[in-house]
Amino acid sequence: MFKIPFRNVIKNWKKSLLVILGSMIATMLVVGALSLNDSVNNWFANKIKNNFGNIDIVAKDKSDTFFFPKTLNITKISKYLDKLKEKEKIKDYTFVNLISTRIQFDEKFIDVFAIGYDKNFFNFSKKIVNGVIISKDLAETLNVKKGDKINLITLNGKKVVEINEIGAEEFNFRGETGMTNGSIFLPKDLMLNLKIYTYKEPNTVFISLKSPIKNHLKISAEISKLTNLRTTPTKYNLRYSPLNKVIGYLFLGFSGFALLSSFLFVSNFFGVLAEDRKKVFGTLRALGFSKYKIGGLLFLEGAIYIIFSSLIGATLGILFGKYLLSLVNKAPEILSSNTMIPEKITFFITTKTILLGISVSIVVPLLLLIFRSISFSKLPPVVLLSNTEILPKKKYLYFLLFVGLLTILNFNRFYFLIFLILTLPIFIKKNYILVISGISAILLTLLQIGTGGNLDYLIRSIIFLIASIYLVFSILDILKSILKKFHSITSILSISYIEKQKLRNYVVFLVYAIITLVIILTAIIPTSIFKYINQKLNTGILGHNFIIIENPLKSFLSFSNYDEEFKSMFKNISKIQLVNARKNGKHLVVILASENICKSLKIKGKDIPKLKLKDGLGNKNILKNGTNTILLTGILPGISARFNETFNVVDTYDPKELLVPLDAIFVYDKKISGALTGYAGIIKEKFAEKAKKIVYEKFDSPLYITEELNKIFSGIKYFVNIAIQLFYFGFISGFSGLTILSLKNVHERRRIIGALKAIGVNKKIIFKSFLTETFLIVTIAIITAIFTNIFITLDIFKMISSEIPNFKITIPWGQISLVLLGVYLITTIFTIYPANLAQKIKASEAIRVFD
């Protein structure tokens, strides 16, 4: 029972390597993706250990904001917390001054938390330190050492401070989420003197609990209810964060089709394996082996392949996980702002993940193998010893078809009707039925393009793919007839074999078709969107590409100022206020600007005539030309004004044409309390970096729209490229399957090849026929992918153009050509070996008959 399967695997070691290559993909992808969950989990565990110490809960007033701290009533809150302390729910607590600030070190501007401490904090942390303390993670990132000096950006300008200590645990605090750059701790008196914090009373309370982390959320909610504070259970949120699992599962989702192609390959291989062994097993049955032993032999041989591929896949999965993590770590560098430090996650994987990955990835192959083994064991010796091809029983196909149709019916009756039409060729096997079914499905589906949600687009894509397959396969007979006229032996042989073994070739064809389709789509759609966006990048907000948002606290205290030298870096710069507004119950985002904004204001690419006071432009969906009464409110809580103002809209625009969402812009000369103030301008490109540095030094926030949008689009391109890379792994299964099928064909056609050589057919024609057959399978797949892509692109185009006016499809011919050439090149490499074997077959041996 064990000798025969192991002998077959070892004897056919070349084929075994191909099988392992094609089937290990599933294990590699699952283990690699799940290792990301382990890495994130370990990363969070290290944050819990290194960045909080005794800080289990951070509590603030519900009105506390990023720039405006809201002081706490220490006496009242202490009374509540002491009660919980008596109940032994709280171990300790301490009040601190906490506010966002900025530091400068070696020309780098970094946003951090400034925290004012006193002796109570020492009692809370059980640590005694002195002077200015920088958190350990931040110090290591910036290479700051004890005794180094850094610049603090304050409301009164730069202040130089010397680092006295490098802080750990509580003094290595990285915000409530553990994800900020870090903190700088100062004695409360020094903090007040430097005007980093402008209130006498603290605004934050750190709380230490006695309970295990799993209970922190419940206690946090109790504290919030008792004290009416906004509480954050820091360690609990990290330990039980959904992000612990999301990243790995996200990549597993991206790998979905590569996994599917691997499983399709396994299914196809087990069919080939069953056909390969049927004569040997038929002989064994005739000699007295039971059907259970025959089924067992097939199962054991298949299981050996599965086990070996899983072990190799798991090993490679560890390396693949490291590669995926490097991709994850690179993303923050692309997307982060200048004042944020991208953080790296270190690779970590558990034995549990490796075993789970192996288990998950072999479930489907084992089920397929069991099904094949049972079906195979039921075949009588006379069938096994015949040349009849072993095909899956139709009752299983009909069952799957029934379940699929039932699912579609529950979703949408219109799509159910189309799928019914697509089932006709399964029962009526005529070429004209293929054509009628395919064309009817496409025409009906075109009536619905651009409508519905994500599931609708997916179902329509499946319909277009199946219909395209029908239409492409329907021309095989016509193609064969045309080639006969040219007397092309290689082409006629190739098409004949493809027609004869449709089911066997179908899996490889499907893998090639879908992956090629996805690659073409991910080349066309993003390229079209990015080209459209690049045309509008410099327009920013109605012609302005550089925005400055002033620190609200500075603005509130009237510290803001930019000199003429700074303003000379711009082609034009205008003072603005960003406010919330309402019109007929609808929320609006509005900019109020000084009169000189008219110099650069553009709409639909055209300059706007000079605007008078209270004149402006508006969202055509909310505002109409002429007089409009709008309720204006500030953005900042607690200090925002609220009043009605009448404005004159001189022209309207479609907000979809703007890259930055904005509902109106008006000329206005009054300062509104609680508005975000700043400037909008057109920067001279060579001064962009210098202007940003000046803004950072003034503790304000620059937004170079062209640069920021480029970051976003670079990020999208990056993730699209990652998704494509994961799709490419499906090709490995496709290429392996193609080679195995070619080897199988060489073995099956030995007598035919020998006969052809005996009548004088040149060995080069034999070689070319195998290459031609493979190329035809790939070409049919590519034609199907291109044909399907036309309809799917039309569907997506209709959806995008409804949201983005003047959007056009751009086809990157060069990129697509390179992809297709690459597919043909790799196909050639994988097919040369079996084709070479075929041409070396000797006629005398191949057609010899033994008495």
C-alpha positions in Angstrom: 0.0 0.0 0.0 2.9 2.4 0.8 5.5 1.1 -1.6 3.6 1.8 -4.8 2.7 5.4 -4.1 6.2 6.3 -2.9 7.7 4.5 -5.9 5.5 6.5 -8.3 6.4 9.9 -6.7 10.1 9.1 -6.7 10.1 7.6 -10.2 8.3 10.7 -11.6 10.4 13.1 -9.6 10.4 15.8 -12.4 6.6 15.8 -12.5 6.5 15.7 -8.7 8.5 18.9 -8.5 6.1 20.6 -10.9 3.1 19.4 -8.8 4.7 20.7 -5.6 5.5 24.0 -7.3 1.9 24.5 -8.4 0.2 23.3 -5.2 2.5 24.8 -2.6 1.3 28.3 -3.6 -1.8 28.0 -1.4 0.2 27.1 1.8 2.8 29.8 1.0 0.1 32.5 0.6 -1.9 31.5 3.7 1.2 31.2 6.0 2.7 34.4 4.6 -0.6 36.4 5.1 -1.3 35.1 8.6 2.3 35.8 9.7 1.3 39.5 9.2 -1.3 39.1 12.0 1.4 37.6 14.2 3.8 40.5 13.4 1.2 43.2 14.2 0.1 41.3 17.3 3.7 41.2 18.5 4.2 44.9 17.6 1.2 45.9 19.7 2.3 43.7 22.6 5.7 45.5 22.6 3.9 48.8 22.6 1.9 47.7 25.7 5.1 46.7 27.4 7.3 49.7 26.3 5.0 52.7 25.9 2.6 52.8 28.8 4.0 51.4 32.0 1.3 52.0 34.6 -0.9 54.0 32.2 -4.0 51.8 31.6 -6.5 54.6 30.9 -6.1 58.1 29.6 -9.0 60.4 30.5 -9.8 63.9 29.2 -12.7 66.3 29.1 -15.1 65.5 26.2 -14.5 69.0 24.7 -10.7 68.7 24.7 -9.3 69.1 21.2 -6.0 68.6 19.4 -5.0 72.3 19.8 -7.4 73.5 22.6 -7.0 71.6 25.9 -9.9 71.7 28.3 -8.9 71.9 31.9 -10.2 69.4 34.5 -11.8 70.0 37.9 -9.2 68.1 39.9 -11.1 68.2 43.2 -14.3 66.8 41.7 -12.6 64.1 39.6 -10.3 63.0 42.4 -13.3 62.5 44.6 -14.8 60.0 42.1 -11.6 58.3 41.4 -10.8 57.9 45.1 -14.1 56.0 45.5 -13.1 53.6 42.8 -9.7 53.3 44.4 -11.4 52.2 47.7 -13.3 49.6 45.7 -9.8 48.4 44.5 -10.7 48.9 40.8 -8.1 51.7 40.5 -4.6 51.3 41.7 -3.5 54.9 41.2 -3.9 58.1 39.1 -2.1 61.3 38.4 -3.0 64.6 36.6 -0.7 66.0 33.8 -0.7 68.8 31.3 -0.8 67.3 27.8 -0.8 69.1 24.5 0.4 68.7 20.9 3.7 70.5 20.1 6.5 70.4 17.6 10.3 69.9 17.9 13.1 70.6 15.5 16.2 68.4 15.4 18.8 68.3 12.6 16.5 70.1 10.2 13.6 67.7 10.9 10.3 69.0 12.2 8.4 66.3 14.3 5.0 66.6 15.9 5.0 65.2 19.4 3.1 65.5 22.7 4.5 67.9 25.3 3.6 66.6 28.9 4.0 68.6 32.0 4.8 66.5 35.1 5.2 67.0 38.9 6.2 64.9 41.9 2.8 63.1 41.7 3.8 61.7 38.4 7.0 60.2 40.0 4.8 58.5 42.6 2.5 57.2 39.9 5.3 55.8 37.7 7.6 54.8 40.5 10.5 56.5 38.7 12.6 59.5 39.7 13.9 61.6 36.8 14.8 65.3 36.4 14.6 68.0 33.8 13.6 67.6 30.2 12.9 63.9 29.2 12.4 62.6 25.6 10.7 59.3 25.1 13.0 56.4 24.3 11.5 55.4 20.9 11.6 59.0 19.6 15.2 59.4 20.9 16.3 56.2 19.1 14.6 57.2 15.9 16.2 60.7 15.9 19.5 59.5 17.3 19.1 61.9 20.2 21.3 61.3 23.3 21.4 62.6 26.8 22.9 66.1 26.7 21.8 66.9 23.1 19.9 70.1 22.5 16.7 70.4 20.5 14.4 73.2 19.4 10.9 73.4 20.8 8.5 75.3 18.5 6.3 77.3 20.8 3.7 80.2 20.5 6.6 82.6 21.1 9.0 81.1 18.5 11.8 78.6 19.0 13.1 77.7 22.4 16.3 75.6 22.9 16.1 72.9 25.6 18.7 70.3 26.7 17.7 66.7 27.0 18.4 65.5 30.6 17.0 62.0 30.4 15.8 59.3 28.0 12.4 58.1 29.2 11.1 54.5 29.4 7.6 53.1 29.9 5.4 56.0 31.2 8.1 58.4 30.0 8.0 56.6 26.6 4.3 57.5 26.1 3.3 57.6 22.5 -0.3 58.9 22.8 -3.5 57.1 23.6 -3.1 54.9 20.5 0.6 54.2 21.0 1.1 55.3 17.3 2.3 58.9 17.6 5.9 60.0 17.2 6.5 60.2 21.0 6.6 62.7 23.8 8.8 65.3 25.5 8.3 65.6 29.2 9.0 68.9 31.0 8.5 70.1 34.6 5.1 71.9 34.8 6.7 75.2 35.7 9.0 75.1 32.7 6.1 74.2 30.4 4.1 77.2 31.6 7.1 79.6 31.3 7.7 78.5 27.7 3.9 79.0 27.0 3.6 75.5 25.5 0.7 75.1 27.8 -1.2 78.2 28.7 -3.5 77.1 31.6 -2.8 76.5 35.3 -4.9 73.4 35.7 -4.1 70.1 34.0 -6.3 68.6 31.2 -5.4 64.9 31.3 -5.5 62.2 34.0 -3.5 58.9 33.7 -5.1 56.0 35.5 -3.6 52.7 36.6 -5.8 49.7 37.2 -5.5 46.5 39.3 -7.6 44.3 36.9 -6.2 42.3 33.9 -6.3 44.0 30.5 -9.5 42.1 29.4 -11.5 44.0 32.1 -10.1 47.5 31.2 -12.9 48.4 28.7 -15.6 47.8 31.3 -13.8 49.8 34.0 -13.1 52.6 31.4 -16.8 52.9 30.6 -17.6 53.0 34.4 -15.1 55.8 34.9 -16.5 57.7 31.9 -20.0 57.4 33.3 -19.0 58.4 36.8 -16.7 61.4 35.9 -18.3 62.4 32.5 -14.8 62.2 30.9 -13.7 60.8 27.6 -11.8 57.7 28.6 -9.4 55.6 26.5 -8.4 52.1 27.7 -4.9 52.2 26.0 -3.7 48.7 26.5 -7.1 47.1 25.9 -7.4 48.9 22.6 -4.1 47.6 21.4 -4.5 44.0 22.7 -7.9 43.6 21.2 -7.5 45.9 18.1 -9.2 44.6 14.9 -5.9 45.6 13.2 -4.4 42.5 14.8 -6.2 40.4 12.2 -7.2 42.8 9.5 -3.9 43.2 7.7 -3.3 39.5 7.3 -6.9 38.8 6.2 -6.7 41.8 3.8 -3.7 40.3 2.0 -5.3 36.9 2.1 -8.3 38.5 0.3 -5.9 40.0 -2.3 -4.5 36.5 -2.7 -7.9 35.0 -3.2 -7.6 34.3 -6.9 -4.0 32.9 -6.6 -5.4 30.5 -3.9 -8.3 29.6 -6.2 -5.9 28.9 -9.2 -3.8 26.7 -6.9 -6.8 24.7 -5.9 -8.0 24.5 -9.5 -4.5 23.2 -10.4 -4.7 20.6 -7.6 -8.1 19.5 -8.8 -6.9 19.2 -12.4 -3.8 17.3 -11.4 -5.7 14.7 -9.4 -7.8 14.1 -12.6 -4.6 13.7 -14.6 -3.2 11.5 -11.9 -6.3 9.3 -11.9 -6.0 8.9 -15.7 -2.3 8.2 -15.5 -2.8 5.4 -13.0 -5.9 3.8 -14.4 -4.2 1.0 -16.4 -1.9 0.0 -13.6 -4.7 0.1 -11.1 -6.9 -1.8 -13.6 -4.4 -4.5 -13.8 -4.2 -4.7 -10.0 -8.0 -4.9 -9.8 -7.9 -7.8 -12.3 -5.3 -9.5 -10.1 -7.5 -9.3 -7.1 -7.0 -6.0 -5.4 -10.2 -4.7 -3.8 -11.7 -1.3 -4.9 -10.9 0.1 -1.4 -7.2 -0.7 -1.8 -7.2 0.9 -5.3 -8.9 4.1 -3.9 -6.5 4.0 -1.0 -3.5 3.8 -3.3 -4.7 6.9 -5.3 -5.4 8.7 -2.0 -1.9 7.9 -0.5 -0.1 9.1 -3.6 -2.1 12.3 -3.7 -1.6 12.8 0.0 2.2 12.5 -0.4 2.1 15.4 -2.9 -0.1 17.4 -0.6 2.1 16.9 2.4 5.4 17.7 0.6 3.9 20.8 -1.0 2.5 22.0 2.3 5.8 21.6 4.1 7.7 23.4 1.3 4.9 26.0 1.0 5.0 26.7 4.8 8.8 27.2 4.7 8.5 29.6 1.7 5.5 31.2 3.5 7.8 32.5 6.2 10.0 34.2 3.6 6.9 35.4 1.8 5.6 36.8 5.1 8.8 38.8 5.5 8.4 40.1 2.0 4.8 41.1 2.6 5.8 42.9 5.8 8.5 44.9 3.9 5.7 46.0 1.6 3.5 47.0 4.6 6.4 48.9 6.2 7.1 50.8 3.0 3.5 52.2 2.8 3.8 54.7 5.6 6.9 56.2 4.0 4.8 56.9 0.9 1.7 58.2 2.7 3.1 59.9 5.9 3.4 63.7 6.3 6.7 65.5 6.8 6.1 65.8 10.6 5.4 62.1 11.1 8.0 59.4 11.5 7.1 56.2 9.7 7.3 53.2 12.0 8.6 49.8 11.1 7.0 46.5 12.2 9.4 43.7 12.9 8.7 40.2 11.6 7.3 37.6 14.0 5.6 34.3 13.4 4.3 31.6 15.7 4.3 27.8 15.3 0.5 28.0 15.7 0.3 30.2 12.6 2.4 27.8 10.5 0.3 24.8 11.6 -2.9 26.7 11.0 -1.7 27.9 7.5 -0.9 24.3 6.6 -4.2 23.0 7.9 -6.3 25.7 6.1 -4.4 25.2 2.8 -4.7 21.4 2.7 -8.5 21.2 3.5 -9.6 21.8 -0.1 -7.0 19.6 -1.7 -7.8 16.7 0.7 -11.5 17.0 0.1 -10.8 17.0 -3.7 -8.5 14.0 -3.3 -11.1 12.1 -1.2 -13.8 12.8 -3.8 -11.4 11.6 -6.7 -10.3 8.5 -4.7 -13.9 7.4 -4.0 -15.0 8.0 -7.6 -11.9 6.2 -8.9 -12.4 3.2 -6.6 -15.9 2.6 -8.0 -14.7 2.1 -11.6 -14.7 -1.5 -12.8 -11.4 -3.1 -14.2 -12.8 -3.0 -17.8 -13.2 0.8 -17.6 -9.8 1.2 -16.0 -8.1 -0.8 -18.7 -9.8 1.0 -21.5 -8.9 4.3 -23.2 -12.0 6.1 -21.9 -11.3 9.4 -20.3 -12.3 9.7 -16.6 -14.6 12.7 -16.3 -16.3 14.0 -13.1 -19.9 12.9 -12.7 -22.4 15.3 -14.0 -24.7 15.0 -11.0 -22.1 17.0 -9.0 -21.9 19.7 -11.7 -25.6 19.9 -11.8 -25.7 20.2 -8.0 -23.2 23.1 -8.1 -25.1 24.7 -10.9 -28.4 24.5 -9.0 -26.8 26.0 -5.8 -25.3 28.8 -7.9 -28.6 29.6 -9.7 -30.5 29.6 -6.3 -28.0 32.1 -4.9 -28.4 34.4 -7.9 -32.2 34.2 -7.7 -32.2 35.3 -4.1 -30.0 38.3 -5.1 -31.6 39.5 -8.3 -34.1 38.0 -10.7 -32.8 39.8 -13.8 -29.3 38.3 -13.3 -31.0 34.9 -12.6 -32.6 35.1 -16.1 -29.2 35.8 -17.7 -27.5 32.9 -15.9 -30.3 30.6 -17.0 -29.5 31.7 -20.6 -25.9 30.9 -19.9 -26.7 27.3 -18.8 -28.3 26.4 -22.2 -24.9 25.3 -23.8 -24.4 22.8 -20.9 -27.5 20.9 -22.0 -27.6 21.7 -25.8 -24.1 21.2 -27.1 -24.3 23.0 -30.4 -22.0 25.8 -31.6 -24.9 28.1 -32.6 -26.3 27.8 -29.0 -22.9 28.9 -27.6 -23.1 32.0 -29.9 -26.8 32.9 -29.1 -26.3 32.3 -25.4 -23.1 34.5 -25.2 -24.5 37.4 -27.3 -27.9 37.4 -25.5 -26.2 37.5 -22.1 -23.9 40.4 -23.1 -26.7 42.5 -24.6 -29.0 42.0 -21.6 -26.2 42.8 -19.1 -25.3 46.0 -21.0 -28.7 47.3 -20.1 -27.6 47.4 -16.4 -24.0 48.7 -16.7 -23.0 51.4 -14.3 -25.7 50.6 -11.8 -25.8 48.9 -8.4 -23.2 48.2 -5.8 -20.0 46.1 -5.6 -21.8 42.8 -5.9 -23.6 43.9 -9.0 -20.3 44.8 -10.7 -18.8 41.4 -9.7 -21.8 39.5 -11.0 -21.8 41.5 -14.3 -18.0 40.7 -14.6 -18.7 37.0 -14.2 -21.5 37.2 -16.9 -19.2 39.0 -19.3 -16.4 36.5 -18.7 -18.6 33.4 -19.2 -20.3 35.0 -22.3 -16.8 35.9 -23.7 -15.6 32.3 -23.2 -18.7 31.0 -25.1 -18.0 33.3 -28.0 -14.3 32.6 -28.2 -14.8 28.8 -28.0 -17.5 29.0 -30.7 -15.0 30.1 -33.3 -12.6 27.1 -32.8 -14.4 25.1 -35.5 -14.3 28.0 -37.9 -10.6 28.5 -37.1 -9.9 24.8 -37.7 -11.7 25.0 -41.1 -9.7 28.0 -42.2 -6.4 26.3 -41.2 -7.3 23.2 -43.2 -7.2 25.3 -46.3 -3.6 26.3 -45.6 -2.6 22.7 -44.8 -1.0 23.6 -41.5 -0.5 20.2 -39.8 0.7 21.7 -36.5 -2.2 24.1 -36.1 -4.8 21.4 -37.1 -3.4 18.9 -34.7 -3.2 21.5 -31.9 -6.8 22.6 -32.3 -8.0 19.0 -32.6 -6.4 18.1 -29.3 -7.8 21.2 -27.6 -11.3 20.3 -28.8 -10.9 16.7 -27.7 -9.6 17.5 -24.2 -11.6 20.7 -23.5 -12.2 19.8 -19.8 -8.6 19.0 -19.1 -7.4 22.2 -20.7 -10.2 24.3 -19.2 -8.6 24.8 -15.8 -5.3 26.2 -17.2 -7.3 28.3 -19.7 -9.5 29.8 -16.9 -6.5 30.7 -14.7 -4.8 32.4 -17.6 -7.9 34.2 -18.7 -8.9 35.6 -15.3 -5.4 36.7 -14.2 -4.8 38.3 -17.6 -8.1 40.1 -17.3 -7.3 41.4 -13.8 -3.9 42.6 -14.9 -5.3 44.4 -17.9 -8.0 46.0 -15.8 -5.5 47.2 -13.2 -3.4 48.7 -15.9 -6.3 50.6 -17.6 -8.5 51.9 -14.8 -5.8 53.3 -12.5 -3.9 54.7 -15.4 -7.0 56.5 -16.7 -7.8 57.9 -13.2 -4.3 59.1 -12.5 -4.0 60.8 -15.9 -7.3 62.6 -15.3 -6.0 63.7 -11.8 -2.6 64.8 -13.1 -4.4 67.2 -15.4 -6.0 68.8 -12.4 -3.3 68.5 -9.7 -2.2 72.1 -9.9 -5.7 73.6 -9.7 -6.1 72.5 -6.1 -8.9 74.6 -4.6 -10.2 76.6 -7.5 -6.8 77.5 -8.8 -4.8 77.4 -5.5 -2.3 74.7 -4.6 -0.8 75.8 -1.3 -2.8 76.1 1.9 -1.7 77.2 5.3 -3.8 76.4 8.4 -2.7 78.5 11.3 -2.4 77.0 14.8 -5.8 77.9 16.3 -4.3 78.8 19.6 -1.9 81.3 17.9 -4.7 82.7 15.9 -6.9 83.0 18.9 -4.1 84.9 20.8 -3.3 87.0 17.7 0.3 85.8 17.4 0.0 85.0 13.7 2.2 86.9 11.1 3.8 86.2 7.8 6.1 88.9 6.3 6.4 90.1 2.8 9.5 88.0 2.1 7.5 84.9 2.7 4.6 86.1 0.6 7.0 86.8 -2.3 7.4 83.0 -2.7 3.9 82.9 -4.0 2.4 84.1 -7.3 -0.5 85.1 -5.2 -1.5 84.5 -1.6 -4.8 85.4 0.2 -6.0 85.3 3.8 -8.7 82.8 4.3 -11.1 81.4 7.0 -12.4 77.8 6.9 -15.9 77.6 8.4 -18.9 75.2 8.6 -22.2 76.4 7.2 -25.7 75.2 6.6 -28.2 76.0 3.8 -31.7 74.5 3.8 -30.6 71.9 6.3 -27.5 70.8 4.2 -24.0 71.0 5.6 -21.4 73.0 3.7 -17.7 73.5 3.9 -17.0 77.2 3.1 -13.9 79.3 2.6 -14.1 83.0 3.4 -11.3 84.9 1.8 -9.8 88.4 1.3 -10.5 90.3 -2.0 -7.1 89.5 -3.6 -8.1 85.8 -3.9 -9.8 86.9 -7.2 -6.4 87.2 -8.9 -6.0 83.4 -9.0 -9.5 82.1 -8.7 -10.4 79.7 -11.5 -13.6 77.8 -12.4 -13.7 75.3 -15.3 -10.2 76.3 -16.1 -11.2 80.0 -16.7 -10.3 83.1 -14.6 -13.1 84.7 -12.5 -13.9 88.4 -12.8 -13.2 90.5 -9.7 -15.6 89.8 -6.9 -17.1 92.3 -4.6 -17.5 92.0 -0.8 -19.8 88.9 0.0 -19.6 87.8 -3.7 -18.5 84.3 -4.5 -18.8 80.9 -6.1 -21.0 78.0 -4.9 -21.8 74.3 -5.2 -24.5 74.1 -7.9 -26.2 71.3 -6.1 -26.9 73.4 -3.0 -26.5 77.1 -3.9 -28.1 79.0 -6.8 -27.0 82.1 -8.6 -28.0 85.3 -6.8 -28.7 86.0 -3.2 -28.3 83.2 -0.6 -28.7 83.3 3.2 -26.3 80.9 4.9 -25.9 80.0 8.6 -22.1 80.3 9.4 -20.5 78.5 12.3 -16.9 78.1 13.4 -15.2 74.8 13.4 -13.6 74.8 16.9 -15.8 73.7 19.8 -16.6 76.0 22.6 -15.6 79.2 21.0 -17.4 79.1 17.6 -19.7 81.9 16.5 -23.1 81.1 14.9 -25.0 83.7 12.8 -26.8 84.1 9.4 -25.1 86.0 6.6 -26.3 86.9 3.1 -24.0 86.2 0.1 -24.3 86.7 -3.6 -23.4 83.7 -5.8 -22.1 85.0 -9.1 -21.3 81.5 -10.6 -21.7 77.9 -9.7 -19.5 74.8 -10.2 -19.8 71.0 -9.9 -17.9 70.0 -6.7 -17.0 66.7 -8.4 -14.6 68.8 -10.6 -12.6 69.7 -7.5 -9.9 67.5 -6.1 -10.4 69.0 -2.6 -14.1 69.0 -1.5 -15.4 72.5 -1.1 -19.0 73.9 -1.3 -18.4 77.6 -1.6 -15.8 80.4 -1.5 -16.8 84.0 -0.7 -15.0 87.3 -0.3 -15.4 88.4 3.4 -13.8 90.9 5.7 -14.9 89.9 9.2 -13.0 87.5 11.5 -15.2 84.7 12.7 -14.6 83.3 16.2 -13.8 79.5 16.1 -12.9 79.5 12.4 -9.7 77.8 11.2 -7.7 80.7 9.7 -4.8 80.6 7.3 -3.8 81.4 3.7 -4.5 80.0 0.2 -1.9 80.7 -2.5 -0.1 79.6 -5.6 3.4 78.6 -4.6 6.4 79.1 -7.0 7.5 75.5 -7.3 11.1 76.1 -6.4 10.1 77.7 -3.1 7.7 74.9 -2.0 10.1 73.2 0.5 11.4 76.5 1.9 7.8 77.8 2.4 6.9 74.5 4.2 9.9 74.8 6.5 8.9 78.4 7.5 5.3 77.4 8.2 6.5 74.5 10.4 8.8 76.9 12.3 5.8 79.1 13.0 3.9 76.1 14.5 1.4 76.2 11.7 0.4 73.4 9.2 1.3 73.7 5.5 -0.7 71.8 2.9 1.1 71.6 -0.5 -1.9 70.2 -2.3 0.0 68.9 -5.4 2.4 67.0 -3.1 -0.2 65.6 -0.8 -2.4 64.4 -3.6 0.6 62.8 -5.3 1.3 61.0 -2.0 -2.3 59.7 -1.9 -2.2 58.6 -5.5 1.3 57.1 -5.1 -0.1 55.1 -2.2 -3.0 53.9 -4.3 -0.7 52.9 -7.1 1.5 51.1 -4.5 -1.4 49.0 -3.2 -2.6 48.3 -6.7 0.9 47.0 -7.6 0.9 44.8 -4.4 -2.5 43.3 -5.4 -1.1 42.6 -9.0 1.9 40.9 -7.5 -0.3 38.6 -5.5 -2.3 37.8 -8.6 0.9 36.9 -10.4 1.3 33.9 -8.0 -1.7 32.4 -9.7 0.3 32.2 -12.9 2.8 29.8 -11.2 -0.1 27.3 -10.8 -1.1 28.0 -14.3 2.4 27.5 -15.8 2.9 24.3 -13.7 -0.5 23.0 -14.8 0.4 23.7 -18.5 3.7 21.8 -18.2 2.1 18.8 -16.5 -0.6 18.7 -19.2 2.0 18.8 -21.9 4.0 16.0 -20.2 0.7 14.0 -20.0 0.1 14.6 -23.7 3.6 13.5 -24.6 3.0 10.2 -22.7 -0.5 9.7 -24.2 0.6 10.5 -27.8 3.7 8.3 -28.0 2.1 6.0 -30.5 0.7 8.8 -32.6 4.0 10.7 -32.6 5.8 7.4 -33.5 3.4 6.9 -36.4 3.8 10.5 -37.7 7.6 10.0 -37.6 7.3 6.7 -39.4 5.5 8.3 -42.3 8.2 11.0 -42.6 6.9 13.9 -40.4 9.9 16.0 -39.4 10.6 16.1 -35.6 10.5 19.9 -35.8 6.8 19.7 -36.7 6.2 17.5 -33.6 8.1 20.1 -31.5 6.1 23.0 -33.1 2.7 21.2 -32.6 3.2 21.0 -28.8 4.3 24.7 -28.6 1.4 25.7 -30.9 -1.1 23.8 -28.7 0.1 25.6 -25.6 0.2 29.0 -27.4 -3.3 28.5 -28.6 -4.6 27.7 -25.1 -2.9 30.9 -23.8 -4.0 32.9 -26.8 -7.6 31.9 -26.4 -7.3 32.9 -22.7 -5.8 36.3 -23.6 -8.5 37.0 -26.4 -11.2 36.0 -23.9 -9.6 38.4 -21.3 -9.4 41.3 -23.7 -13.0 40.7 -25.0 -14.3 40.5 -21.4 -12.2 43.6 -20.4 -14.0 45.7 -23.1 -17.3 45.2 -21.4 -16.1 45.4 -17.8 -14.2 48.7 -18.6 -17.3 50.1 -20.2 -19.2 49.2 -17.0 -16.6 50.8 -14.7 -16.3 53.8 -17.0 -20.0 54.5 -16.8 -19.8 54.4 -13.0 -16.7 56.6 -12.7 -17.9 59.2 -15.3 -21.1 59.7 -13.3 -18.9 60.8 -10.4 -16.0 62.5 -12.3 -17.0 64.7 -15.2 -15.0 64.6 -18.4 -13.3 61.4 -17.4 -11.8 59.4 -20.2 -10.4 55.9 -20.5 -6.6 55.8 -21.2 -5.1 52.5 -22.5 -1.4 52.0 -21.5 -0.6 50.0 -24.7 3.1 49.7 -23.7 2.4 48.3 -20.2 -0.2 45.8 -21.6 2.1 44.7 -24.4 4.9 44.0 -21.9 2.6 41.9 -19.7 1.3 39.8 -22.7 4.9 39.4 -24.1 5.9 38.2 -20.6 3.1 35.7 -20.5 4.2 34.2 -23.9 7.8 34.2 -22.9 7.3 32.3 -19.6 4.8 29.9 -21.4 7.5 29.1 -23.9 10.1 28.4 -21.2 7.7 26.1 -19.4 6.7 24.2 -22.6 10.1 23.7 -24.2 10.9 20.7 -22.0 7.8 18.5 -22.8 8.0 19.6 -26.5 11.6 18.6 -26.6 10.7 15.2 -25.1 8.1 14.7 -27.7 10.4 15.3 -30.7 13.0 12.9 -29.3 10.6 9.9 -29.2 11.8 7.2 -31.6 9.3 5.8 -34.0 10.7 2.2 -33.7 10.1 2.2 -29.9 6.8 4.1 -29.9 4.9 1.9 -32.3 6.4 -1.5 -31.3 3.9 -4.2 -30.5 4.9 -6.9 -28.0 3.6 -10.5 -28.5 
